[in-house]
Amino acid sequence: MEYRFLSTETIGGFTGVMLGLFTQCDNDTNGFVDIDWFEYQTGKL
């Protein structure tokens, strides 16, 4: 992704890229997610 448009010089005050996990339940029951381990790797696929 091109990050230069998010730089402080371009828009001012940018604090950095954040990564978050998200889960969604498609029915009306109460669901949950339990994440025991997470790994982020950089590089080209």
All heavy atoms as atom14 arrays in JSON, in Angstrom:
{
  "sequence": "MEYRFLSTETIGGFTGVMLGLFTQCDNDTNGFVDIDWFEYQTGKL",
  "atom14_mask": [
    [1, 1, 1, 1, 1, 1, 1, 1, 0, 0, 0, 0, 0, 0],
    [1, 1, 1, 1, 1, 1, 1, 1, 1, 0, 0, 0, 0, 0],
    [1, 1, 1, 1, 1, 1, 1, 1, 1, 1, 1, 1, 0, 0],
    [1, 1, 1, 1, 1, 1, 1, 1, 1, 1, 1, 0, 0, 0],
    [1, 1, 1, 1, 1, 1, 1, 1, 1, 1, 1, 0, 0, 0],
    [1, 1, 1, 1, 1, 1, 1, 1, 0, 0, 0, 0, 0, 0],
    [1, 1, 1, 1, 1, 1, 0, 0, 0, 0, 0, 0, 0, 0],
    [1, 1, 1, 1, 1, 1, 1, 0, 0, 0, 0, 0, 0, 0],
    [1, 1, 1, 1, 1, 1, 1, 1, 1, 0, 0, 0, 0, 0],
    [1, 1, 1, 1, 1, 1, 1, 0, 0, 0, 0, 0, 0, 0],
    [1, 1, 1, 1, 1, 1, 1, 1, 0, 0, 0, 0, 0, 0],
    [1, 1, 1, 1, 0, 0, 0, 0, 0, 0, 0, 0, 0, 0],
    [1, 1, 1, 1, 0, 0, 0, 0, 0, 0, 0, 0, 0, 0],
    [1, 1, 1, 1, 1, 1, 1, 1, 1, 1, 1, 0, 0, 0],
    [1, 1, 1, 1, 1, 1, 1, 0, 0, 0, 0, 0, 0, 0],
    [1, 1, 1, 1, 0, 0, 0, 0, 0, 0, 0, 0, 0, 0],
    [1, 1, 1, 1, 1, 1, 1, 0, 0, 0, 0, 0, 0, 0],
    [1, 1, 1, 1, 1, 1, 1, 1, 0, 0, 0, 0, 0, 0],
    [1, 1, 1, 1, 1, 1, 1, 1, 0, 0, 0, 0, 0, 0],
    [1, 1, 1, 1, 0, 0, 0, 0, 0, 0, 0, 0, 0, 0],
    [1, 1, 1, 1, 1, 1, 1, 1, 0, 0, 0, 0, 0, 0],
    [1, 1, 1, 1, 1, 1, 1, 1, 1, 1, 1, 0, 0, 0],
    [1, 1, 1, 1, 1, 1, 1, 0, 0, 0, 0, 0, 0, 0],
    [1, 1, 1, 1, 1, 1, 1, 1, 1, 0, 0, 0, 0, 0],
    [1, 1, 1, 1, 1, 1, 0, 0, 0, 0, 0, 0, 0, 0],
    [1, 1, 1, 1, 1, 1, 1, 1, 0, 0, 0, 0, 0, 0],
    [1, 1, 1, 1, 1, 1, 1, 1, 0, 0, 0, 0, 0, 0],
    [1, 1, 1, 1, 1, 1, 1, 1, 0, 0, 0, 0, 0, 0],
    [1, 1, 1, 1, 1, 1, 1, 0, 0, 0, 0, 0, 0, 0],
    [1, 1, 1, 1, 1, 1, 1, 1, 0, 0, 0, 0, 0, 0],
    [1, 1, 1, 1, 0, 0, 0, 0, 0, 0, 0, 0, 0, 0],
    [1, 1, 1, 1, 1, 1, 1, 1, 1, 1, 1, 0, 0, 0],
    [1, 1, 1, 1, 1, 1, 1, 0, 0, 0, 0, 0, 0, 0],
    [1, 1, 1, 1, 1, 1, 1, 1, 0, 0, 0, 0, 0, 0],
    [1, 1, 1, 1, 1, 1, 1, 1, 0, 0, 0, 0, 0, 0],
    [1, 1, 1, 1, 1, 1, 1, 1, 0, 0, 0, 0, 0, 0],
    [1, 1, 1, 1, 1, 1, 1, 1, 1, 1, 1, 1, 1, 1],
    [1, 1, 1, 1, 1, 1, 1, 1, 1, 1, 1, 0, 0, 0],
    [1, 1, 1, 1, 1, 1, 1, 1, 1, 0, 0, 0, 0, 0],
    [1, 1, 1, 1, 1, 1, 1, 1, 1, 1, 1, 1, 0, 0],
    [1, 1, 1, 1, 1, 1, 1, 1, 1, 0, 0, 0, 0, 0],
    [1, 1, 1, 1, 1, 1, 1, 0, 0, 0, 0, 0, 0, 0],
    [1, 1, 1, 1, 0, 0, 0, 0, 0, 0, 0, 0, 0, 0],
    [1, 1, 1, 1, 1, 1, 1, 1, 1, 0, 0, 0, 0, 0],
    [1, 1, 1, 1, 1, 1, 1, 1, 0, 0, 0, 0, 0, 0]
  ],
  "atom14_positions": [
    [[0.84, -1.17, 0.0], [0.0, 0.0, 0.0], [0.88, 1.24, 0.0], [1.94, 1.25, 0.61], [-0.91, -0.02, 1.22], [-1.81, 1.15, 1.32], [-2.94, 0.98, 2.71], [-3.88, 2.43, 2.47], [0.0, 0.0, 0.0], [0.0, 0.0, 0.0], [0.0, 0.0, 0.0], [0.0, 0.0, 0.0], [0.0, 0.0, 0.0], [0.0, 0.0, 0.0]],
    [[0.42, 2.25, -0.64], [1.15, 3.52, -0.7], [0.82, 4.34, 0.54], [-0.31, 4.76, 0.74], [0.74, 4.29, -1.96], [1.47, 5.57, -2.16], [2.95, 5.38, -2.37], [3.33, 4.67, -3.33], [3.73, 5.9, -1.58], [0.0, 0.0, 0.0], [0.0, 0.0, 0.0], [0.0, 0.0, 0.0], [0.0, 0.0, 0.0], [0.0, 0.0, 0.0]],
    [[1.81, 4.53, 1.41], [1.58, 5.23, 2.67], [1.95, 6.7, 2.64], [1.72, 7.42, 3.59], [2.38, 4.56, 3.8], [1.91, 3.17, 4.12], [2.68, 2.07, 3.78], [0.69, 2.98, 4.73], [2.24, 0.79, 4.06], [0.23, 1.71, 5.0], [1.02, 0.62, 4.67], [0.57, -0.63, 4.95], [0.0, 0.0, 0.0], [0.0, 0.0, 0.0]],
    [[2.53, 7.19, 1.56], [3.0, 8.57, 1.55], [1.85, 9.56, 1.7], [2.05, 10.66, 2.18], [3.82, 8.87, 0.3], [3.05, 8.87, -0.97], [4.0, 9.08, -2.16], [3.33, 8.86, -3.4], [2.85, 9.84, -4.17], [3.02, 11.08, -3.83], [2.24, 9.53, -5.29], [0.0, 0.0, 0.0], [0.0, 0.0, 0.0], [0.0, 0.0, 0.0]],
    [[0.63, 9.19, 1.31], [-0.52, 10.08, 1.44], [-0.97, 10.2, 2.9], [-1.77, 11.05, 3.23], [-1.67, 9.62, 0.55], [-1.32, 9.64, -0.91], [-1.18, 8.46, -1.61], [-1.09, 10.84, -1.56], [-0.85, 8.47, -2.95], [-0.75, 10.86, -2.9], [-0.64, 9.68, -3.6], [0.0, 0.0, 0.0], [0.0, 0.0, 0.0], [0.0, 0.0, 0.0]],
    [[-0.48, 9.33, 3.76], [-0.82, 9.38, 5.18], [0.29, 10.02, 6.01], [0.21, 10.05, 7.22], [-1.08, 7.96, 5.71], [-2.19, 7.19, 5.01], [-2.26, 5.77, 5.55], [-3.52, 7.89, 5.19], [0.0, 0.0, 0.0], [0.0, 0.0, 0.0], [0.0, 0.0, 0.0], [0.0, 0.0, 0.0], [0.0, 0.0, 0.0], [0.0, 0.0, 0.0]],
    [[1.32, 10.53, 5.37], [2.46, 11.07, 6.09], [2.13, 12.41, 6.74], [1.2, 13.11, 6.33], [3.66, 11.25, 5.16], [3.4, 12.29, 4.24], [0.0, 0.0, 0.0], [0.0, 0.0, 0.0], [0.0, 0.0, 0.0], [0.0, 0.0, 0.0], [0.0, 0.0, 0.0], [0.0, 0.0, 0.0], [0.0, 0.0, 0.0], [0.0, 0.0, 0.0]],
    [[2.9, 12.77, 7.74], [2.72, 14.04, 8.43], [2.89, 15.21, 7.46], [2.18, 16.21, 7.55], [3.71, 14.17, 9.6], [3.46, 13.11, 10.5], [3.55, 15.47, 10.33], [0.0, 0.0, 0.0], [0.0, 0.0, 0.0], [0.0, 0.0, 0.0], [0.0, 0.0, 0.0], [0.0, 0.0, 0.0], [0.0, 0.0, 0.0], [0.0, 0.0, 0.0]],
    [[3.81, 15.09, 6.52], [4.04, 16.17, 5.58], [2.85, 16.37, 4.64], [2.59, 17.48, 4.19], [5.29, 15.88, 4.73], [6.6, 15.89, 5.52], [6.84, 14.59, 6.28], [6.23, 13.56, 5.93], [7.63, 14.6, 7.23], [0.0, 0.0, 0.0], [0.0, 0.0, 0.0], [0.0, 0.0, 0.0], [0.0, 0.0, 0.0], [0.0, 0.0, 0.0]],
    [[2.11, 15.31, 4.35], [0.99, 15.41, 3.42], [-0.29, 15.88, 4.11], [-0.93, 16.81, 3.65], [0.73, 14.05, 2.74], [1.93, 13.62, 2.12], [-0.35, 14.15, 1.7], [0.0, 0.0, 0.0], [0.0, 0.0, 0.0], [0.0, 0.0, 0.0], [0.0, 0.0, 0.0], [0.0, 0.0, 0.0], [0.0, 0.0, 0.0], [0.0, 0.0, 0.0]],
    [[-0.67, 15.24, 5.22], [-1.93, 15.61, 5.87], [-1.74, 16.24, 7.24], [-2.67, 16.8, 7.79], [-2.87, 14.39, 6.0], [-2.26, 13.32, 6.88], [-3.25, 13.86, 4.66], [-3.22, 12.2, 7.22], [0.0, 0.0, 0.0], [0.0, 0.0, 0.0], [0.0, 0.0, 0.0], [0.0, 0.0, 0.0], [0.0, 0.0, 0.0], [0.0, 0.0, 0.0]],
    [[-0.55, 16.13, 7.82], [-0.27, 16.74, 9.12], [-0.85, 15.95, 10.28], [-2.0, 15.56, 10.27], [0.0, 0.0, 0.0], [0.0, 0.0, 0.0], [0.0, 0.0, 0.0], [0.0, 0.0, 0.0], [0.0, 0.0, 0.0], [0.0, 0.0, 0.0], [0.0, 0.0, 0.0], [0.0, 0.0, 0.0], [0.0, 0.0, 0.0], [0.0, 0.0, 0.0]],
    [[-0.03, 15.66, 11.26], [-0.49, 15.03, 12.48], [-0.7, 13.53, 12.43], [-1.25, 12.97, 13.36], [0.0, 0.0, 0.0], [0.0, 0.0, 0.0], [0.0, 0.0, 0.0], [0.0, 0.0, 0.0], [0.0, 0.0, 0.0], [0.0, 0.0, 0.0], [0.0, 0.0, 0.0], [0.0, 0.0, 0.0], [0.0, 0.0, 0.0], [0.0, 0.0, 0.0]],
    [[-0.29, 12.87, 11.39], [-0.48, 11.42, 11.3], [0.4, 10.71, 12.33], [1.57, 11.01, 12.46], [-0.13, 10.93, 9.89], [-0.29, 9.46, 9.7], [-1.53, 8.86, 9.76], [0.82, 8.66, 9.48], [-1.68, 7.5, 9.58], [0.68, 7.3, 9.3], [-0.57, 6.72, 9.35], [0.0, 0.0, 0.0], [0.0, 0.0, 0.0], [0.0, 0.0, 0.0]],
    [[-0.18, 9.77, 13.09], [0.56, 9.11, 14.17], [1.03, 7.71, 13.83], [1.7, 7.08, 14.63], [-0.32, 9.03, 15.44], [-1.5, 8.29, 15.14], [-0.68, 10.41, 15.93], [0.0, 0.0, 0.0], [0.0, 0.0, 0.0], [0.0, 0.0, 0.0], [0.0, 0.0, 0.0], [0.0, 0.0, 0.0], [0.0, 0.0, 0.0], [0.0, 0.0, 0.0]],
    [[0.67, 7.18, 12.69], [1.15, 5.86, 12.3], [0.04, 4.93, 11.86], [-1.14, 5.18, 12.09], [0.0, 0.0, 0.0], [0.0, 0.0, 0.0], [0.0, 0.0, 0.0], [0.0, 0.0, 0.0], [0.0, 0.0, 0.0], [0.0, 0.0, 0.0], [0.0, 0.0, 0.0], [0.0, 0.0, 0.0], [0.0, 0.0, 0.0], [0.0, 0.0, 0.0]],
    [[0.42, 3.85, 11.22], [-0.52, 2.83, 10.77], [-0.82, 1.9, 11.93], [0.08, 1.48, 12.64], [0.06, 2.03, 9.58], [-0.88, 0.92, 9.16], [0.34, 2.97, 8.42], [0.0, 0.0, 0.0], [0.0, 0.0, 0.0], [0.0, 0.0, 0.0], [0.0, 0.0, 0.0], [0.0, 0.0, 0.0], [0.0, 0.0, 0.0], [0.0, 0.0, 0.0]],
    [[-2.09, 1.56, 12.13], [-2.49, 0.65, 13.19], [-3.11, -0.6, 12.58], [-3.77, -0.52, 11.55], [-3.48, 1.31, 14.13], [-2.91, 2.42, 14.93], [-4.1, 2.97, 16.12], [-3.93, 4.72, 15.93], [0.0, 0.0, 0.0], [0.0, 0.0, 0.0], [0.0, 0.0, 0.0], [0.0, 0.0, 0.0], [0.0, 0.0, 0.0], [0.0, 0.0, 0.0]],
    [[-2.91, -1.7, 13.23], [-3.46, -2.97, 12.79], [-4.38, -3.49, 13.88], [-4.03, -3.44, 15.06], [-2.32, -3.98, 12.54], [-2.73, -5.38, 12.16], [-3.33, -5.38, 10.75], [-1.54, -6.31, 12.22], [0.0, 0.0, 0.0], [0.0, 0.0, 0.0], [0.0, 0.0, 0.0], [0.0, 0.0, 0.0], [0.0, 0.0, 0.0], [0.0, 0.0, 0.0]],
    [[-5.56, -3.96, 13.51], [-6.49, -4.49, 14.49], [-7.16, -5.75, 13.98], [-7.28, -5.97, 12.77], [0.0, 0.0, 0.0], [0.0, 0.0, 0.0], [0.0, 0.0, 0.0], [0.0, 0.0, 0.0], [0.0, 0.0, 0.0], [0.0, 0.0, 0.0], [0.0, 0.0, 0.0], [0.0, 0.0, 0.0], [0.0, 0.0, 0.0], [0.0, 0.0, 0.0]],
    [[-7.6, -6.58, 14.9], [-8.33, -7.8, 14.56], [-9.83, -7.53, 14.7], [-10.26, -6.79, 15.57], [-7.91, -8.94, 15.48], [-6.43, -9.3, 15.45], [-6.14, -10.37, 16.48], [-6.02, -9.77, 14.08], [0.0, 0.0, 0.0], [0.0, 0.0, 0.0], [0.0, 0.0, 0.0], [0.0, 0.0, 0.0], [0.0, 0.0, 0.0], [0.0, 0.0, 0.0]],
    [[-10.62, -8.17, 13.85], [-12.06, -7.95, 13.84], [-12.76, -9.29, 13.63], [-12.3, -10.12, 12.85], [-12.44, -6.98, 12.71], [-13.9, -6.79, 12.53], [-14.61, -5.95, 13.37], [-14.58, -7.45, 11.53], [-15.97, -5.77, 13.19], [-15.93, -7.29, 11.34], [-16.63, -6.43, 12.18], [0.0, 0.0, 0.0], [0.0, 0.0, 0.0], [0.0, 0.0, 0.0]],
    [[-13.86, -9.49, 14.32], [-14.68, -10.68, 14.11], [-16.14, -10.26, 14.04], [-16.54, -9.25, 14.61], [-14.45, -11.72, 15.21], [-15.19, -12.9, 14.91], [-14.86, -11.21, 16.57], [0.0, 0.0, 0.0], [0.0, 0.0, 0.0], [0.0, 0.0, 0.0], [0.0, 0.0, 0.0], [0.0, 0.0, 0.0], [0.0, 0.0, 0.0], [0.0, 0.0, 0.0]],
    [[-16.96, -11.05, 13.35], [-18.36, -10.73, 13.18], [-19.19, -12.0, 13.21], [-18.8, -13.02, 12.63], [-18.57, -10.01, 11.85], [-19.99, -9.63, 11.59], [-20.13, -8.81, 10.31], [-19.16, -8.28, 9.79], [-21.33, -8.72, 9.8], [0.0, 0.0, 0.0], [0.0, 0.0, 0.0], [0.0, 0.0, 0.0], [0.0, 0.0, 0.0], [0.0, 0.0, 0.0]],
    [[-20.34, -11.96, 13.87], [-21.26, -13.09, 13.93], [-22.45, -12.79, 13.03], [-23.03, -11.71, 13.1], [-21.71, -13.32, 15.37], [-22.75, -14.76, 15.59], [0.0, 0.0, 0.0], [0.0, 0.0, 0.0], [0.0, 0.0, 0.0], [0.0, 0.0, 0.0], [0.0, 0.0, 0.0], [0.0, 0.0, 0.0], [0.0, 0.0, 0.0], [0.0, 0.0, 0.0]],
    [[-22.81, -13.72, 12.15], [-23.87, -13.48, 11.18], [-25.27, -13.89, 11.66], [-26.22, -13.8, 10.9], [-23.57, -14.23, 9.88], [-22.42, -13.61, 9.13], [-22.18, -12.4, 9.3], [-21.75, -14.33, 8.37], [0.0, 0.0, 0.0], [0.0, 0.0, 0.0], [0.0, 0.0, 0.0], [0.0, 0.0, 0.0], [0.0, 0.0, 0.0], [0.0, 0.0, 0.0]],
    [[-25.4, -14.33, 12.89], [-26.73, -14.67, 13.39], [-26.99, -13.93, 14.7], [-26.18, -13.14, 15.14], [-26.9, -16.19, 13.55], [-25.83, -16.79, 14.43], [-25.37, -16.15, 15.38], [-25.42, -18.0, 14.14], [0.0, 0.0, 0.0], [0.0, 0.0, 0.0], [0.0, 0.0, 0.0], [0.0, 0.0, 0.0], [0.0, 0.0, 0.0], [0.0, 0.0, 0.0]],
    [[-28.13, -14.17, 15.33], [-28.53, -13.42, 16.52], [-27.98, -14.0, 17.82], [-28.32, -13.5, 18.89], [-30.06, -13.36, 16.6], [-30.65, -12.48, 15.5], [-29.93, -11.6, 15.01], [-31.81, -12.69, 15.14], [0.0, 0.0, 0.0], [0.0, 0.0, 0.0], [0.0, 0.0, 0.0], [0.0, 0.0, 0.0], [0.0, 0.0, 0.0], [0.0, 0.0, 0.0]],
    [[-27.17, -15.03, 17.77], [-26.61, -15.59, 19.0], [-25.43, -14.75, 19.47], [-24.81, -14.03, 18.7], [-26.13, -17.03, 18.78], [-25.09, -17.03, 17.81], [-27.27, -17.93, 18.31], [0.0, 0.0, 0.0], [0.0, 0.0, 0.0], [0.0, 0.0, 0.0], [0.0, 0.0, 0.0], [0.0, 0.0, 0.0], [0.0, 0.0, 0.0], [0.0, 0.0, 0.0]],
    [[-25.14, -14.83, 20.73], [-23.98, -14.14, 21.28], [-22.74, -14.98, 20.97], [-22.63, -16.11, 21.37], [-24.12, -13.94, 22.78], [-25.21, -12.97, 23.13], [-25.47, -12.05, 22.36], [-25.86, -13.16, 24.25], [0.0, 0.0, 0.0], [0.0, 0.0, 0.0], [0.0, 0.0, 0.0], [0.0, 0.0, 0.0], [0.0, 0.0, 0.0], [0.0, 0.0, 0.0]],
    [[-21.82, -14.41, 20.27], [-20.6, -15.12, 19.91], [-19.39, -14.47, 20.54], [-19.47, -13.39, 21.12], [0.0, 0.0, 0.0], [0.0, 0.0, 0.0], [0.0, 0.0, 0.0], [0.0, 0.0, 0.0], [0.0, 0.0, 0.0], [0.0, 0.0, 0.0], [0.0, 0.0, 0.0], [0.0, 0.0, 0.0], [0.0, 0.0, 0.0], [0.0, 0.0, 0.0]],
    [[-18.26, -15.13, 20.45], [-17.02, -14.57, 20.97], [-15.85, -15.14, 20.19], [-15.98, -16.12, 19.47], [-16.85, -14.86, 22.47], [-16.56, -16.3, 22.76], [-15.26, -16.74, 22.91], [-17.59, -17.22, 22.89], [-15.0, -18.07, 23.17], [-17.34, -18.54, 23.16], [-16.03, -18.97, 23.3], [0.0, 0.0, 0.0], [0.0, 0.0, 0.0], [0.0, 0.0, 0.0]],
    [[-14.72, -14.49, 20.31], [-13.5, -14.99, 19.71], [-12.42, -14.97, 20.79], [-12.36, -14.08, 21.61], [-13.08, -14.14, 18.48], [-12.79, -12.72, 18.86], [-11.9, -14.76, 17.77], [0.0, 0.0, 0.0], [0.0, 0.0, 0.0], [0.0, 0.0, 0.0], [0.0, 0.0, 0.0], [0.0, 0.0, 0.0], [0.0, 0.0, 0.0], [0.0, 0.0, 0.0]],
    [[-11.62, -16.01, 20.82], [-10.53, -16.13, 21.78], [-9.24, -16.32, 20.98], [-9.02, -17.37, 20.4], [-10.78, -17.32, 22.71], [-9.75, -17.43, 23.81], [-8.94, -16.49, 23.98], [-9.76, -18.45, 24.51], [0.0, 0.0, 0.0], [0.0, 0.0, 0.0], [0.0, 0.0, 0.0], [0.0, 0.0, 0.0], [0.0, 0.0, 0.0], [0.0, 0.0, 0.0]],
    [[-8.41, -15.29, 20.95], [-7.18, -15.32, 20.16], [-6.02, -15.62, 21.1], [-5.72, -14.83, 22.0], [-6.96, -13.99, 19.43], [-8.14, -13.74, 18.49], [-5.65, -14.0, 18.67], [-8.17, -12.37, 17.88], [0.0, 0.0, 0.0], [0.0, 0.0, 0.0], [0.0, 0.0, 0.0], [0.0, 0.0, 0.0], [0.0, 0.0, 0.0], [0.0, 0.0, 0.0]],
    [[-5.4, -16.74, 20.91], [-4.27, -17.15, 21.74], [-2.93, -16.69, 21.19], [-1.96, -16.56, 21.93], [-4.23, -18.67, 21.9], [-5.41, -19.19, 22.69], [-5.87, -18.49, 23.61], [-5.87, -20.3, 22.37], [0.0, 0.0, 0.0], [0.0, 0.0, 0.0], [0.0, 0.0, 0.0], [0.0, 0.0, 0.0], [0.0, 0.0, 0.0], [0.0, 0.0, 0.0]],
    [[-2.86, -16.48, 19.87], [-1.58, -16.15, 19.26], [-1.82, -15.4, 17.97], [-2.76, -15.68, 17.23], [-0.82, -17.46, 19.0], [0.52, -17.3, 18.36], [1.66, -16.86, 18.96], [0.85, -17.57, 17.01], [2.69, -16.86, 18.06], [2.22, -17.3, 16.85], [0.14, -18.03, 15.92], [2.88, -17.47, 15.65], [0.81, -18.19, 14.74], [2.15, -17.91, 14.61]],
    [[-0.99, -14.43, 17.7], [-1.1, -13.62, 16.49], [0.31, -13.28, 16.02], [1.16, -12.91, 16.81], [-1.9, -12.35, 16.76], [-1.97, -11.42, 15.59], [-2.86, -11.66, 14.56], [-1.15, -10.31, 15.52], [-2.92, -10.8, 13.48], [-1.2, -9.46, 14.45], [-2.1, -9.7, 13.43], [0.0, 0.0, 0.0], [0.0, 0.0, 0.0], [0.0, 0.0, 0.0]],
    [[0.56, -13.42, 14.71], [1.87, -13.08, 14.16], [1.69, -12.25, 12.9], [0.86, -12.58, 12.04], [2.65, -14.34, 13.82], [4.01, -14.07, 13.26], [4.8, -15.34, 12.96], [4.34, -16.44, 13.37], [5.83, -15.25, 12.31], [0.0, 0.0, 0.0], [0.0, 0.0, 0.0], [0.0, 0.0, 0.0], [0.0, 0.0, 0.0], [0.0, 0.0, 0.0]],
    [[2.41, -11.17, 12.82], [2.38, -10.3, 11.64], [3.71, -10.41, 10.93], [4.75, -10.21, 11.54], [2.11, -8.86, 12.07], [2.14, -7.88, 10.93], [1.07, -7.78, 10.05], [3.23, -7.05, 10.75], [1.1, -6.89, 9.01], [3.26, -6.15, 9.7], [2.19, -6.06, 8.83], [2.21, -5.17, 7.8], [0.0, 0.0, 0.0], [0.0, 0.0, 0.0]],
    [[3.68, -10.77, 9.66], [4.91, -10.9, 8.88], [4.88, -9.93, 7.72], [3.84, -9.76, 7.08], [5.06, -12.33, 8.35], [5.19, -13.36, 9.41], [5.34, -14.75, 8.83], [5.19, -14.96, 7.63], [5.63, -15.71, 9.67], [0.0, 0.0, 0.0], [0.0, 0.0, 0.0], [0.0, 0.0, 0.0], [0.0, 0.0, 0.0], [0.0, 0.0, 0.0]],
    [[6.0, -9.31, 7.46], [6.1, -8.41, 6.31], [6.78, -9.13, 5.17], [7.46, -10.14, 5.36], [6.89, -7.14, 6.68], [8.21, -7.52, 7.07], [6.22, -6.4, 7.81], [0.0, 0.0, 0.0], [0.0, 0.0, 0.0], [0.0, 0.0, 0.0], [0.0, 0.0, 0.0], [0.0, 0.0, 0.0], [0.0, 0.0, 0.0], [0.0, 0.0, 0.0]],
    [[6.62, -8.62, 4.0], [7.26, -9.2, 2.83], [6.25, -9.43, 1.73], [5.04, -9.38, 1.94], [0.0, 0.0, 0.0], [0.0, 0.0, 0.0], [0.0, 0.0, 0.0], [0.0, 0.0, 0.0], [0.0, 0.0, 0.0], [0.0, 0.0, 0.0], [0.0, 0.0, 0.0], [0.0, 0.0, 0.0], [0.0, 0.0, 0.0], [0.0, 0.0, 0.0]],
    [[6.74, -9.7, 0.55], [5.88, -9.94, -0.6], [5.49, -11.41, -0.67], [6.26, -12.28, -0.35], [6.59, -9.54, -1.88], [6.86, -8.05, -1.96], [7.51, -7.71, -3.28], [7.75, -6.21, -3.35], [8.38, -5.83, -4.62], [0.0, 0.0, 0.0], [0.0, 0.0, 0.0], [0.0, 0.0, 0.0], [0.0, 0.0, 0.0], [0.0, 0.0, 0.0]],
    [[4.27, -11.65, -1.11], [3.78, -13.01, -1.29], [4.14, -13.53, -2.64], [4.28, -12.88, -3.59], [2.27, -13.06, -1.1], [1.79, -12.72, 0.3], [0.27, -12.69, 0.31], [2.3, -13.72, 1.3], [0.0, 0.0, 0.0], [0.0, 0.0, 0.0], [0.0, 0.0, 0.0], [0.0, 0.0, 0.0], [0.0, 0.0, 0.0], [0.0, 0.0, 0.0]]
  ]
}
